[in-house]
């Protein structure tokens, strides 16, 4: 990724240089040149102005106002639709089980009707896939905006360290939810691991 | 070992659908006395009022997780040695080790199938 600060010639080094120059001139007050001090302060003002402009172009408020609400709404809908679909499929399965136990065998009409309901319920997968794609789109946009702001602030404001996130400990550290298939261990691996304790 | 299919089984999961799936699978295996709880604390309350032959619990629940429930059960409840199976999406090695150290009887990773559930139940209570 290009460093926007360097590209515009307002990088961290230049900020440090200007501040050092201003401090030096102020400490040697009797030799201070008003024009020189004004020029340094004007350069600083330009840097701050440009940084504010670039942050504003990144529209950080969109993250809170638009992208996060969209992503959470979509995720809520995914949870809701998958729950409804699963419930509908299970309703049909229970009816089919009862039908299978009936004297004289199951009614072809009932079986056909319930199987159709299962097919219909399975269509949630299509919608869920589309919603997940939208959530991924929102996350990518948020990532781009945050990266841009970190670039602008991190490279222009000397000494601005980003604090590291606190890591969970104890039982809380073990609640991570489903793993990606390439990171999860299989049931066979779990069985082997448990066997090692015996 | 003779398995009493009339024994009480407690299943714990914060997703009602998963409770329903497990309950139906247990029913197909011949176990009909199944109680449900939506998290560890609710399970503990239920656990104090009845004798259970098997506990099947999810891990990731609020306010009390499955691992906390397991520790509470093993730590001095009246039925501390009850077979306890964890069914969870948490599939990291450290999770399995932590569960084993807390006294889990067996561990099933989601998604699972009916055959795996049957095998793991058999491994902790005997063939049925």
Interface residues (C-beta under 8 A of the other chain):
Chain A: X83 X86 X87 X90 X93 X94 X171 X174 X175 X176 X177 X178 X179 X183 X184 X185 X186 X187 X189 X190 X193 X194 X197
Chain B: X15 X17 X20 X21 X24 X59 X60 X65 X67 X68 X89 X90 X91 X92 X93 X94 X95 X96 X97 X98 X100 X106 X107 X108 X109 X110 X112 X116
